Amino acid sequence: MSFSLDFYRSQYPFDLLSDREFKEIFNHAEVKEFGGNEFIIHEDQDDDTIDIHFLLSGLAKNIMHRSNGRQLSVRFYYPGDLVGIMILLTSGEMRFSVQALEPVKTLCFKREPFLKIMSNNTQFSKVVMDGVSHLMKSLYDEVKFKSSSTDEEDDKELYKKRAGAYMEQPTFIHPQETVEKAARMLQQQKVEALLVSEDRQTLLGMIGYGDLLKAYFENNHRDSVYLHMSEEPYSISDQEFIYDALSYLKHHPTEIIPVHHKDKIVGILRQSSFFTISNSVYFDLTYRISNASTLNELKDLSPIYNKRFQDFVSSLIDERMMAYDIAELITNYNDRIHKQVVQIAEEEMISSGLGAPPINYCFLVMGSEGRKEQAFSTDQDNGMILADYENIRNKDQIDDYFKLLAEKINTMLNECGFPYCSGGIMAKEDKWRQQKNQWQQSIDEWIRKMDAEEIRDFTIFMDFRPIFGDFSLAYDLKKHVTARVQRSLGLHQLLMKDTLRFRVPVQPFGRISGVGKRKNLNLKKSAIMQIVNAIRIYSMKYGIENINTVSRLNALSEQERFHPRDAENAKLSLHRLMTLRIKENLEQLKNNEPLSNELKLAKLNREERKSLKEALTIAKRLQQVLELSYNRNRVM
């Protein structure tokens, strides 16, 4: 046996075994090696020849064979995963092959002693069973045998699939109903878990088979559901990419994922939603972000420092994915870093003796991150809404607490490659960290006294989005802002005037005007923002709360405020300009140059120049329409 028993004795989950149990399964274990593409287990293998493998190194995947002849990769195995246990526990009814993706080493256990110890050691068995969903068999049957006239879409398509397109109707149960009633409902409704809610909208928790079995084993089946539910389950917005649910599910098996629209539950995602999706570098990196406990770990995963993420984005461009979808994916990745920074900052506050946040708060991102339109060249635009605490006795202490917390967050983000905002739009500044009532008063005052200098700050603020804390604080503020700006014609005029300061640099007959000796074009300031600003103004005018530019265009089109063809043209222009911006940023990172939005016109080939000219012409048209509207209103 060419491995150290002492090493595995302290490794989870083998540290849950008694000395006798440990010897029983390890005395007959052996290290096995498999080459790339070699089968570790084949679906045609006899049951009595299948052993259990503990993956030591390398990657493997399991393969199901579809009735239409196409192989389907259901999941990947990583070092530390057990392979083969699922087949044995389902008595051979669930069959698939496990194939090495690269040279693989496994620790191979004999099946009989392993299964015997599982039946005797409940702790060890629970850990193993947690990795095997009780629904895998039925989902496998559904995936393998349902008829399919078309092949599955390429994995890259799923980077732009929204959770709302996959969700199903949720099944609710009141928290005061009994565990017994919940069990009957699960059986009747044929669902994996029930959502616990008093009003069938607000989520209190979730109760699934595992929770119910535990309650029955403890003879608590007459208890209320509230006492046995899992609180604060992971949920996803109906507008988020389905891949964001996947990156969670990959490492946190769960029966269902609730889907919410703002603060209301509107659906669920089942495990079967994800069976056509294979592994991605995105899973690995986002998992590492969510488990990072130090700033240095996070810094290494930041987009501007992480080569794997840069290569991943580059591959999406090569696959001709729409650049505004790539920008959203980059933003979602940045969101994860921001959230982890906030958690680390909170933990530092606690460890230094200052305690947990004394009141509810919400951390906001604004500007391009708020709109989910980020490239690699970006800075911080963020703020904080605090629950009202004006009349609390220790008001000054709360002020000091959140000032320090915000300073920590902004400093850490700067360390992670998100530079300080040159205009000071950050949560550490008093202006951008206020109580909810103060925010409402500030906005009213802001709109009433708006001047040309402040209008730029306001356009950044307008696109705010909550990413951490009590989201209801942000939703309430968004309603207030939307109502106020829709009624303010003077604000619309200022916004129009501000966006017309920068002319789209395309001349009659399509000549592009560069700036300076090198004839550079600032893609963001001179082109992308003209589209963003124009669409924001239209959205404000018609009371649209969406903040992403493509979402705003879709809403304007649905309300017949924008012709569908014009909306599609604007999206195409945005895609082309964002593609150039992201490609330029990747080139700058590759050459260790400072990140900027400057595009060197001289290096464009004929096709790129033509594409840019068409995009700028569309942006110019939007600016002209705005200008006509601005002059008409000014005359009036």
VEXDREN-2710 file (C-alpha; in Angstrom, 1 decimal):
% VEXDREN-2710
k/r/px/py/pz
1/MET/0.0/0.0/0.0
2/SER/1.8/3.2/-1.2
3/PHE/0.0/5.8/0.9
4/SER/0.1/7.1/4.4
5/LEU/-2.6/5.8/6.7
6/ASP/-1.8/8.6/9.2
7/PHE/-2.6/11.2/6.6
8/TYR/-6.1/9.8/5.9
9/ARG/-6.8/9.1/9.6
10/SER/-7.2/12.9/10.1
11/GLN/-9.0/13.6/6.8
12/TYR/-12.8/14.3/6.7
13/PRO/-14.9/12.2/6.6
14/PHE/-12.6/9.3/7.6
15/ASP/-12.0/11.1/10.9
16/LEU/-15.6/10.1/11.8
17/LEU/-14.6/6.4/11.8
18/SER/-13.5/4.4/14.9
19/ASP/-10.0/2.9/14.8
20/ARG/-11.5/-0.5/14.1
21/GLU/-13.7/0.8/11.2
22/PHE/-10.8/2.8/9.7
23/LYS/-8.6/-0.3/9.6
24/GLU/-11.4/-2.4/8.2
25/ILE/-11.8/-0.4/5.1
26/PHE/-8.2/0.9/4.6
27/ASN/-6.4/-2.5/5.1
28/HIS/-7.8/-3.6/1.7
29/ALA/-7.6/-0.2/0.0
30/GLU/-5.2/0.3/-2.9
31/VAL/-4.1/3.3/-5.1
32/LYS/-5.2/3.0/-8.7
33/GLU/-4.2/5.1/-11.7
34/PHE/-6.3/5.9/-14.8
35/GLY/-5.2/7.7/-17.9
36/GLY/-7.1/10.6/-19.6
37/ASN/-10.4/9.3/-21.1
38/GLU/-10.0/6.0/-19.4
39/PHE/-13.2/4.6/-17.7
40/ILE/-13.0/4.3/-13.9
41/ILE/-16.5/2.7/-14.0
42/HIS/-18.4/1.7/-17.1
43/GLU/-22.2/1.5/-17.2
44/ASP/-22.1/-2.0/-18.7
45/GLN/-19.9/-3.3/-15.8
46/ASP/-21.4/-6.0/-13.5
47/ASP/-22.5/-4.7/-10.1
48/ASP/-20.2/-7.1/-8.2
49/THR/-17.2/-5.7/-10.0
50/ILE/-17.9/-2.1/-9.0
51/ASP/-15.8/-0.7/-6.1
52/ILE/-15.8/2.7/-4.4
53/HIS/-13.1/5.2/-5.4
54/PHE/-11.9/8.2/-3.4
55/LEU/-10.5/10.7/-5.9
56/LEU/-7.0/11.7/-4.9
57/SER/-5.9/13.8/-7.9
58/GLY/-7.2/14.8/-11.3
59/LEU/-10.7/15.3/-12.7
60/ALA/-13.3/12.8/-13.8
61/LYS/-16.9/13.1/-15.1
62/ASN/-19.9/10.8/-15.2
63/ILE/-21.6/10.2/-18.5
64/MET/-25.2/9.2/-19.2
65/HIS/-26.2/7.8/-22.6
66/ARG/-29.3/9.5/-24.0
67/SER/-31.9/7.5/-26.0
68/ASN/-31.0/9.7/-29.0
69/GLY/-27.5/8.4/-28.8
70/ARG/-25.8/11.5/-27.4
71/GLN/-23.7/11.3/-24.3
72/LEU/-24.7/13.7/-21.5
73/SER/-22.2/14.8/-18.9
74/VAL/-24.1/15.2/-15.6
75/ARG/-21.4/16.2/-13.2
76/PHE/-17.7/16.3/-12.5
77/TYR/-15.7/14.7/-9.8
78/TYR/-12.9/16.5/-8.0
79/PRO/-10.2/15.4/-5.5
80/GLY/-12.0/14.4/-2.3
81/ASP/-15.2/13.1/-4.1
82/LEU/-16.4/9.5/-3.7
83/VAL/-17.1/7.7/-7.0
84/GLY/-19.4/4.7/-7.4
85/ILE/-21.4/5.0/-4.2
86/MET/-24.5/6.2/-6.0
87/ILE/-24.7/3.2/-8.3
88/LEU/-24.3/0.8/-5.4
89/LEU/-26.9/2.5/-3.2
90/THR/-29.5/2.4/-6.1
91/SER/-28.9/-1.4/-6.5
92/GLY/-27.6/-1.0/-10.0
93/GLU/-30.8/0.7/-11.3
94/MET/-29.1/4.0/-11.9
95/ARG/-26.3/3.4/-14.4
96/PHE/-23.7/5.7/-15.8
97/SER/-20.0/5.6/-16.7
98/VAL/-17.3/7.5/-14.9
99/GLN/-14.4/8.6/-17.1
100/ALA/-11.1/10.3/-16.3
101/LEU/-10.7/13.7/-18.0
102/GLU/-7.0/13.7/-17.3
103/PRO/-4.5/11.4/-15.5
104/VAL/-6.3/10.4/-12.3
105/LYS/-5.3/8.7/-9.0
106/THR/-7.9/7.1/-6.8
107/LEU/-7.9/5.2/-3.5
108/CYS/-10.0/2.2/-4.2
109/PHE/-12.1/0.6/-1.4
110/LYS/-13.7/-2.8/-1.4
111/ARG/-17.4/-2.4/-1.5
112/GLU/-18.5/-4.9/1.2
113/PRO/-16.5/-3.5/4.2
114/PHE/-17.3/0.1/3.1
115/LEU/-21.1/-0.5/2.9
116/LYS/-21.0/-2.5/6.1
117/ILE/-19.4/0.5/8.0
118/MET/-21.9/2.9/6.4
119/SER/-24.8/0.8/7.8
120/ASN/-23.2/0.9/11.3
121/ASN/-21.8/4.4/11.6
122/THR/-24.6/6.9/11.2
123/GLN/-22.4/10.0/11.2
124/PHE/-20.2/8.7/8.5
125/SER/-23.2/7.4/6.5
126/LYS/-24.9/10.8/6.7
127/VAL/-21.8/12.6/5.3
128/VAL/-21.7/10.1/2.4
129/MET/-25.4/10.2/1.8
130/ASP/-25.5/14.1/1.7
131/GLY/-23.5/13.8/-1.5
132/VAL/-26.1/11.6/-3.1
133/SER/-29.4/13.2/-3.8
134/HIS/-32.4/11.0/-3.0
135/LEU/-34.0/12.2/-6.2
136/MET/-31.1/11.3/-8.6
137/LYS/-32.7/8.1/-9.8
138/SER/-36.0/9.6/-10.9
139/LEU/-34.2/12.6/-12.4
140/TYR/-31.9/10.2/-14.2
141/ASP/-34.8/8.4/-15.7
142/GLU/-36.3/11.7/-16.8
143/VAL/-33.0/12.8/-18.4
144/LYS/-32.2/9.5/-20.1
145/PHE/-35.5/8.3/-21.5
146/LYS/-37.6/11.4/-22.3
147/SER/-37.8/11.9/-26.0
148/SER/-35.9/14.7/-27.5
149/SER/-36.1/15.8/-31.1
150/THR/-33.2/18.3/-30.8
151/ASP/-29.8/18.2/-29.3
152/GLU/-29.1/20.2/-26.1
153/GLU/-27.9/23.7/-26.7
154/ASP/-24.2/24.3/-26.3
155/ASP/-23.0/25.1/-22.8
156/LYS/-22.2/28.7/-23.8
157/GLU/-25.9/29.3/-24.4
158/LEU/-26.6/28.7/-20.8
159/TYR/-24.5/31.6/-19.8
160/LYS/-27.4/33.8/-21.0
161/LYS/-30.3/31.7/-19.8
162/ARG/-32.3/33.4/-17.0
163/ALA/-33.7/31.5/-14.0
164/GLY/-37.2/32.8/-14.9
165/ALA/-37.2/30.8/-18.1
166/TYR/-36.5/27.5/-16.2
167/MET/-38.6/28.0/-13.0
168/GLU/-41.7/26.0/-12.1
169/GLN/-44.6/26.9/-9.8
170/PRO/-43.7/26.7/-6.1
171/THR/-45.6/24.7/-3.5
172/PHE/-46.2/26.6/-0.2
173/ILE/-47.0/25.5/3.3
174/HIS/-48.0/27.6/6.3
175/PRO/-45.4/27.6/9.1
176/GLN/-48.1/26.4/11.6
177/GLU/-49.1/23.3/9.6
178/THR/-47.8/20.0/11.0
179/VAL/-44.8/18.0/9.8
180/GLU/-47.3/15.2/9.0
181/LYS/-49.3/17.5/6.7
182/ALA/-46.0/18.5/5.0
183/ALA/-45.1/14.9/4.3
184/ARG/-48.5/14.2/2.7
185/MET/-48.2/17.3/0.6
186/LEU/-44.7/16.3/-0.7
187/GLN/-46.1/12.9/-1.6
188/GLN/-49.3/14.3/-3.3
189/GLN/-47.6/17.1/-5.1
190/LYS/-44.5/15.0/-6.1
191/VAL/-42.1/17.8/-5.3
192/GLU/-38.8/17.7/-3.5
193/ALA/-39.4/20.4/-0.9
194/LEU/-42.0/22.9/0.3
195/LEU/-41.6/26.6/0.7
196/VAL/-42.6/27.8/4.2
197/SER/-44.6/31.1/4.0
198/GLU/-47.4/32.9/5.8
199/ASP/-48.6/34.9/2.8
200/ARG/-47.4/32.6/-0.2
201/GLN/-45.0/35.4/-1.2
202/THR/-42.5/36.0/1.6
203/LEU/-40.1/33.1/2.2
204/LEU/-39.5/32.0/5.8
205/GLY/-37.7/28.8/5.1
206/MET/-37.9/25.5/3.3
207/ILE/-38.7/21.9/4.4
208/GLY/-37.6/18.8/2.4
209/TYR/-37.4/15.1/2.8
210/GLY/-34.3/15.2/5.0
211/ASP/-36.0/17.6/7.5
212/LEU/-39.1/15.5/7.5
213/LEU/-37.3/12.2/8.0
214/LYS/-35.4/13.7/11.0
215/ALA/-38.6/14.9/12.5
216/TYR/-40.2/11.5/12.1
217/PHE/-37.2/9.6/13.5
218/GLU/-37.4/11.9/16.6
219/ASN/-41.2/11.2/16.8
220/ASN/-41.9/14.9/16.2
221/HIS/-44.3/14.5/13.3
222/ARG/-47.0/16.4/15.0
223/ASP/-44.8/19.5/15.5
224/SER/-45.4/22.6/13.4
225/VAL/-43.3/22.9/10.2
226/TYR/-41.8/26.1/11.6
227/LEU/-39.8/24.1/14.1
228/HIS/-38.1/21.8/11.6
229/MET/-37.7/24.0/8.4
230/SER/-34.3/25.1/7.1
231/GLU/-34.1/28.8/7.5
232/GLU/-32.6/31.3/5.0
233/PRO/-32.2/28.9/2.0
234/TYR/-30.2/30.1/-1.0
235/SER/-32.4/31.8/-3.6
236/ILE/-31.9/33.4/-7.0
237/SER/-33.6/36.3/-8.8
238/ASP/-35.7/35.4/-11.8
239/GLN/-33.5/37.7/-13.9
240/GLU/-30.1/36.2/-12.9
241/PHE/-28.2/33.8/-15.0
242/ILE/-29.0/30.1/-14.3
243/TYR/-25.2/29.6/-14.1
244/ASP/-25.2/31.6/-10.8
245/ALA/-27.5/29.0/-9.3
246/LEU/-25.3/26.3/-10.8
247/SER/-22.1/27.5/-9.2
248/TYR/-23.9/27.4/-5.8
249/LEU/-25.5/24.0/-6.5
250/LYS/-22.2/22.5/-7.6
251/HIS/-20.9/22.6/-4.1
252/HIS/-24.0/22.9/-1.9
253/PRO/-26.5/20.1/-2.9
254/THR/-30.1/21.1/-2.2
255/GLU/-33.5/19.8/-3.2
256/ILE/-34.8/23.0/-4.8
257/ILE/-33.8/26.6/-5.3
258/PRO/-36.5/29.3/-4.7
259/VAL/-36.7/32.0/-7.4
260/HIS/-37.7/35.5/-6.3
261/HIS/-38.7/38.7/-8.1
262/LYS/-37.6/41.5/-5.9
263/ASP/-38.8/40.4/-2.4
264/LYS/-41.5/37.9/-3.6
265/ILE/-41.1/34.2/-4.3
266/VAL/-42.3/33.5/-7.9
267/GLY/-41.0/30.0/-8.6
268/ILE/-38.5/27.2/-8.0
269/LEU/-35.7/25.5/-9.8
270/ARG/-35.4/21.7/-9.5
271/GLN/-32.2/19.7/-9.9
272/SER/-33.4/18.5/-13.3
273/SER/-33.0/22.0/-14.6
274/PHE/-29.2/21.6/-14.6
275/PHE/-28.6/18.2/-16.1
276/THR/-27.5/19.4/-19.5
277/ILE/-24.8/21.6/-18.1
278/SER/-21.2/20.5/-17.8
279/ASN/-18.4/21.9/-15.8
280/SER/-16.9/25.4/-16.2
281/VAL/-14.0/27.3/-14.8
282/TYR/-16.7/29.8/-13.6
283/PHE/-17.9/27.2/-11.1
284/ASP/-14.4/26.7/-9.6
285/LEU/-13.6/30.4/-9.3
286/THR/-16.9/31.4/-7.8
287/TYR/-16.7/28.5/-5.3
288/ARG/-13.3/29.7/-4.3
289/ILE/-14.6/33.2/-3.9
290/SER/-17.4/32.1/-1.6
291/ASN/-14.9/30.2/0.6
292/ALA/-12.2/32.8/0.7
293/SER/-11.5/33.9/4.3
294/THR/-8.7/36.3/3.7
295/LEU/-8.2/39.4/1.5
296/ASN/-5.2/37.9/-0.2
297/GLU/-7.3/34.9/-1.4
298/LEU/-9.9/37.3/-2.8
299/LYS/-7.3/39.5/-4.5
300/ASP/-5.9/36.5/-6.3
301/LEU/-9.4/35.7/-7.7
302/SER/-10.1/39.3/-8.8
303/PRO/-10.7/39.7/-12.5
304/ILE/-7.6/41.9/-13.1
305/TYR/-5.3/39.5/-11.2
306/ASN/-6.8/36.1/-12.3
307/LYS/-5.5/34.8/-15.6
308/ARG/-8.0/31.9/-15.6
309/PHE/-10.9/34.3/-15.5
310/GLN/-9.4/36.5/-18.2
311/ASP/-8.9/33.5/-20.5
312/PHE/-12.5/32.4/-19.7
313/VAL/-13.9/35.8/-20.8
314/SER/-11.7/35.7/-23.9
315/SER/-13.2/32.3/-24.8
316/LEU/-16.7/33.7/-24.5
317/ILE/-15.8/36.5/-27.0
318/ASP/-14.3/33.9/-29.3
319/GLU/-17.6/32.0/-29.2
320/ARG/-19.4/35.2/-30.2
321/MET/-21.4/35.6/-27.1
322/MET/-23.2/38.9/-26.9
323/ALA/-20.8/41.4/-25.1
324/TYR/-23.6/42.8/-22.9
325/ASP/-24.1/39.3/-21.6
326/ILE/-20.4/38.9/-21.0
327/ALA/-20.4/42.2/-19.2
328/GLU/-23.2/40.9/-17.0
329/LEU/-21.3/37.8/-16.2
330/ILE/-18.2/39.8/-15.3
331/THR/-20.4/42.0/-13.0
332/ASN/-21.9/38.9/-11.3
333/TYR/-18.4/37.7/-10.7
334/ASN/-17.5/41.1/-9.2
335/ASP/-20.6/41.0/-7.1
336/ARG/-19.4/37.8/-5.5
337/ILE/-16.1/39.4/-4.6
338/HIS/-17.9/42.5/-3.2
339/LYS/-20.2/40.3/-1.1
340/GLN/-17.3/38.3/0.3
341/VAL/-15.4/41.5/1.1
342/VAL/-18.4/42.8/3.1
343/GLN/-18.5/39.5/5.0
344/ILE/-14.8/39.6/5.8
345/ALA/-15.2/43.2/6.9
346/GLU/-18.1/42.2/9.2
347/GLU/-16.0/39.4/10.7
348/GLU/-13.1/41.8/11.4
349/MET/-15.5/44.1/13.2
350/ILE/-16.7/41.2/15.4
351/SER/-13.1/39.9/16.0
352/SER/-12.0/43.3/17.1
353/GLY/-14.7/43.5/19.7
354/LEU/-17.0/45.9/18.0
355/GLY/-19.7/43.2/17.4
356/ALA/-22.1/42.4/14.6
357/PRO/-24.0/45.2/12.8
358/PRO/-26.3/46.8/15.4
359/ILE/-29.1/47.5/12.8
360/ASN/-30.1/46.4/9.4
361/TYR/-28.3/47.9/6.4
362/CYS/-28.0/47.4/2.7
363/PHE/-24.8/47.7/0.7
364/LEU/-25.5/49.2/-2.8
365/VAL/-23.5/49.2/-6.0
366/MET/-24.1/51.9/-8.6
367/GLY/-23.0/53.0/-12.1
368/SER/-21.9/50.3/-14.4
369/GLU/-21.8/47.6/-11.7
370/GLY/-25.4/48.6/-10.7
371/ARG/-26.4/48.2/-14.4
372/LYS/-24.4/44.9/-14.7
373/GLU/-22.3/46.4/-17.6
374/GLN/-18.8/46.1/-16.3
375/ALA/-15.6/45.5/-18.2
376/PHE/-12.2/45.1/-16.5
377/SER/-11.5/48.8/-16.4
378/THR/-13.7/50.0/-13.5
379/ASP/-13.6/51.8/-10.2
380/GLN/-15.8/51.8/-7.1
381/ASP/-19.3/53.3/-7.1
382/ASN/-21.1/52.2/-4.0
383/GLY/-23.2/53.3/-1.0
384/MET/-25.1/52.1/2.0
385/ILE/-28.7/52.4/3.2
386/LEU/-29.1/52.1/7.0
387/ALA/-32.4/51.3/8.7
388/ASP/-33.7/54.4/10.6
389/TYR/-32.0/54.8/14.0
390/GLU/-32.4/58.5/14.6
391/ASN/-34.2/58.0/17.9
392/ILE/-32.0/55.2/19.3
393/ARG/-30.1/56.0/22.4
394/ASN/-26.6/54.9/21.1
395/LYS/-27.0/56.8/17.8
396/ASP/-23.4/58.0/17.8
397/GLN/-22.0/54.5/18.4
398/ILE/-24.0/53.3/15.4
399/ASP/-22.7/56.2/13.3
400/ASP/-19.1/55.3/14.2
401/TYR/-19.7/51.6/13.6
402/PHE/-20.9/51.9/10.0
403/LYS/-18.4/54.6/9.2
404/LEU/-15.6/52.2/10.2
405/LEU/-17.3/49.2/8.4
406/ALA/-17.7/51.2/5.2
407/GLU/-14.0/52.3/5.3
408/LYS/-12.9/48.7/5.7
409/ILE/-15.1/47.6/2.8
410/ASN/-13.8/50.4/0.5
411/THR/-10.2/49.7/1.5
412/MET/-10.5/46.0/0.8
413/LEU/-12.2/46.5/-2.5
414/ASN/-9.3/48.8/-3.5
415/GLU/-6.9/46.1/-2.6
416/CYS/-8.9/43.6/-4.7
417/GLY/-8.4/45.7/-7.9
418/PHE/-11.5/48.0/-7.7
419/PRO/-9.8/51.4/-7.3
420/TYR/-11.3/54.2/-5.2
421/CYS/-13.8/56.4/-7.0
422/SER/-12.1/59.6/-8.0
423/GLY/-15.4/61.4/-7.4
424/GLY/-15.7/60.0/-3.9
425/ILE/-18.9/58.0/-4.6
426/MET/-18.2/55.4/-1.9
427/ALA/-20.0/54.1/1.2
428/LYS/-17.2/55.6/3.5
429/GLU/-18.4/59.1/2.6
430/ASP/-21.2/60.4/4.7
431/LYS/-23.2/61.5/1.6
432/TRP/-23.3/57.9/0.3
433/ARG/-24.1/56.3/3.7
434/GLN/-27.4/57.4/5.1
435/GLN/-30.5/56.2/6.9
436/LYS/-33.5/55.4/4.7
437/ASN/-35.4/58.5/5.7
438/GLN/-32.3/60.6/5.1
439/TRP/-31.8/59.1/1.7
440/GLN/-35.4/60.0/0.7
441/GLN/-35.0/63.6/2.0
442/SER/-31.6/63.9/0.2
443/ILE/-33.1/62.7/-3.0
444/ASP/-36.0/65.2/-2.8
445/GLU/-33.6/68.0/-2.0
446/TRP/-31.2/66.8/-4.7
447/ILE/-33.8/66.9/-7.4
448/ARG/-35.1/70.2/-6.3
449/LYS/-31.7/71.9/-6.3
450/MET/-29.9/69.9/-9.0
451/ASP/-27.2/71.7/-10.9
452/ALA/-24.8/70.7/-13.7
453/GLU/-22.1/69.6/-11.4
454/GLU/-24.2/67.3/-9.3
455/ILE/-26.1/65.8/-12.3
456/ARG/-23.2/63.4/-13.0
457/ASP/-23.3/62.0/-9.5
458/PHE/-27.0/61.6/-9.8
459/THR/-26.8/59.6/-13.0
460/ILE/-24.4/57.2/-11.3
461/PHE/-26.7/56.9/-8.2
462/MET/-29.8/56.4/-10.4
463/ASP/-28.5/52.9/-11.4
464/PHE/-28.2/51.5/-7.9
465/ARG/-28.7/47.9/-7.0
466/PRO/-28.6/46.0/-3.6
467/ILE/-26.0/43.2/-3.3
468/PHE/-25.7/42.6/0.5
469/GLY/-27.9/43.1/3.5
470/ASP/-31.6/44.0/3.8
471/PHE/-32.7/44.4/0.2
472/SER/-36.1/45.8/1.2
473/LEU/-34.4/49.0/2.1
474/ALA/-33.2/49.3/-1.5
475/TYR/-36.5/48.3/-3.0
476/ASP/-38.4/50.9/-1.0
477/LEU/-35.9/53.6/-2.0
478/LYS/-36.1/52.6/-5.6
479/LYS/-39.8/53.1/-5.6
480/HIS/-39.3/56.6/-4.1
481/VAL/-36.7/57.6/-6.6
482/THR/-38.7/56.3/-9.6
483/ALA/-41.8/58.2/-8.6
484/ARG/-39.8/61.4/-8.0
485/VAL/-37.8/61.4/-11.2
486/GLN/-40.7/60.6/-13.4
487/ARG/-42.4/63.8/-12.3
488/SER/-39.4/66.0/-12.6
489/LEU/-39.2/67.5/-16.1
490/GLY/-36.4/69.8/-15.0
491/LEU/-34.3/66.8/-14.1
492/HIS/-34.9/65.3/-17.5
493/GLN/-33.7/68.5/-19.1
494/LEU/-30.5/68.5/-17.0
495/LEU/-29.8/64.9/-17.8
496/MET/-30.3/65.5/-21.5
497/LYS/-28.1/68.6/-21.4
498/ASP/-25.4/66.6/-19.6
499/THR/-25.3/63.7/-22.0
500/LEU/-25.1/66.0/-25.0
501/ARG/-21.8/67.5/-23.6
502/PHE/-20.0/64.5/-25.2
503/ARG/-20.7/64.2/-28.9
504/VAL/-20.6/60.8/-30.5
505/PRO/-17.4/61.2/-32.6
506/VAL/-18.7/60.2/-36.0
507/GLN/-18.8/62.8/-38.7
508/PRO/-20.9/63.1/-41.9
509/PHE/-20.1/60.3/-44.3
510/GLY/-19.1/58.1/-41.4
511/ARG/-15.6/59.4/-40.5
512/ILE/-14.6/58.6/-36.9
513/SER/-12.9/61.4/-35.0
514/GLY/-10.1/60.3/-32.7
515/VAL/-8.6/62.5/-30.0
516/GLY/-5.0/63.5/-29.6
517/LYS/-1.9/62.6/-31.7
518/ARG/-2.6/58.9/-31.5
519/LYS/-6.2/59.4/-32.6
520/ASN/-7.8/57.5/-29.7
521/LEU/-11.4/57.0/-28.9
522/ASN/-12.8/56.7/-25.4
523/LEU/-15.2/53.9/-25.9
524/LYS/-17.1/54.5/-22.6
525/LYS/-17.3/58.2/-22.5
526/SER/-17.8/59.0/-26.2
527/ALA/-19.9/56.0/-27.2
528/ILE/-21.3/53.5/-24.7
529/MET/-22.5/56.1/-22.2
530/GLN/-24.4/57.9/-25.0
531/ILE/-26.6/54.9/-25.4
532/VAL/-26.8/54.2/-21.7
533/ASN/-27.7/57.8/-20.9
534/ALA/-30.3/58.1/-23.6
535/ILE/-32.1/54.8/-22.6
536/ARG/-31.9/55.8/-18.9
537/ILE/-33.7/59.1/-19.7
538/TYR/-36.5/57.4/-21.7
539/SER/-36.9/54.8/-18.8
540/MET/-37.2/57.6/-16.2
541/LYS/-39.8/59.3/-18.4
542/TYR/-42.0/56.2/-18.5
543/GLY/-41.5/55.0/-14.9
544/ILE/-39.4/51.9/-15.7
545/GLU/-37.5/50.6/-12.7
546/ASN/-35.1/48.3/-14.6
547/ILE/-31.5/49.5/-14.5
548/ASN/-29.7/47.3/-16.9
549/THR/-29.7/49.0/-20.4
550/VAL/-30.8/45.9/-22.3
551/SER/-33.6/45.3/-19.8
552/ARG/-34.6/48.9/-20.1
553/LEU/-34.7/48.6/-23.9
554/ASN/-36.8/45.4/-23.7
555/ALA/-39.3/47.2/-21.3
556/LEU/-39.5/50.3/-23.6
557/SER/-40.2/48.0/-26.5
558/GLU/-42.9/46.1/-24.6
559/GLN/-44.5/49.4/-23.6
560/GLU/-44.4/50.5/-27.3
561/ARG/-42.2/53.5/-26.3
562/PHE/-39.5/52.2/-28.6
563/HIS/-39.8/50.5/-31.9
564/PRO/-38.6/46.9/-31.6
565/ARG/-36.2/47.4/-34.6
566/ASP/-34.7/50.5/-32.9
567/ALA/-34.3/48.5/-29.6
568/GLU/-32.5/45.7/-31.5
569/ASN/-30.2/48.3/-33.2
570/ALA/-29.3/49.8/-29.9
571/LYS/-28.5/46.4/-28.4
572/LEU/-26.3/45.6/-31.5
573/SER/-24.5/48.9/-31.1
574/LEU/-24.0/48.2/-27.4
575/HIS/-22.7/44.7/-28.2
576/ARG/-20.1/45.9/-30.7
577/LEU/-18.8/48.7/-28.5
578/MET/-18.6/46.5/-25.4
579/THR/-16.8/43.8/-27.4
580/LEU/-14.2/46.3/-28.4
581/ARG/-13.9/47.6/-24.8
582/ILE/-13.5/44.1/-23.2
583/LYS/-11.0/43.0/-25.9
584/GLU/-9.0/46.2/-25.4
585/ASN/-9.0/45.6/-21.6
586/LEU/-7.8/42.0/-22.1
587/GLU/-5.0/43.2/-24.4
588/GLN/-4.0/45.8/-21.8
589/LEU/-3.9/43.1/-19.0
590/LYS/-1.9/40.8/-21.2
591/ASN/0.7/43.5/-21.9
592/ASN/0.8/44.8/-18.3
593/GLU/-0.5/48.2/-19.5
594/PRO/-2.7/50.5/-17.3
595/LEU/-6.4/49.7/-17.8
596/SER/-8.4/52.3/-19.7
597/ASN/-11.3/52.7/-22.1
598/GLU/-9.1/54.2/-24.8
599/LEU/-9.3/52.5/-28.2
600/LYS/-6.4/53.0/-30.6
601/LEU/-8.2/53.6/-33.9
602/ALA/-5.1/53.0/-36.0
603/LYS/-4.8/49.4/-35.1
604/LEU/-8.3/48.4/-36.2
605/ASN/-8.7/46.3/-39.3
606/ARG/-11.2/47.2/-42.0
607/GLU/-13.9/44.9/-40.6
608/GLU/-13.5/46.3/-37.0
609/ARG/-13.6/49.8/-38.3
610/LYS/-16.8/49.2/-40.2
611/SER/-18.4/47.5/-37.2
612/LEU/-17.4/50.5/-35.0
613/LYS/-18.7/53.0/-37.5
614/GLU/-22.1/51.3/-37.6
615/ALA/-22.3/51.2/-33.8
616/LEU/-21.3/54.9/-33.5
617/THR/-23.9/55.8/-36.1
618/ILE/-26.7/54.2/-34.0
619/ALA/-25.4/55.9/-30.9
620/LYS/-25.3/59.2/-32.8
621/ARG/-28.9/58.7/-33.9
622/LEU/-30.0/58.2/-30.3
623/GLN/-28.2/61.4/-29.3
624/GLN/-29.9/63.4/-32.1
625/VAL/-33.3/62.2/-31.0
626/LEU/-32.5/63.3/-27.5
627/GLU/-31.3/66.6/-28.7
628/LEU/-34.5/67.2/-30.7
629/SER/-36.5/66.3/-27.6
630/TYR/-34.4/68.6/-25.4
631/ASN/-34.7/71.6/-27.7
632/ARG/-38.5/71.1/-28.2
633/ASN/-39.0/71.0/-24.4
634/ARG/-36.8/74.0/-23.9
635/VAL/-38.8/76.1/-26.4
636/MET/-42.0/75.0/-24.8
END
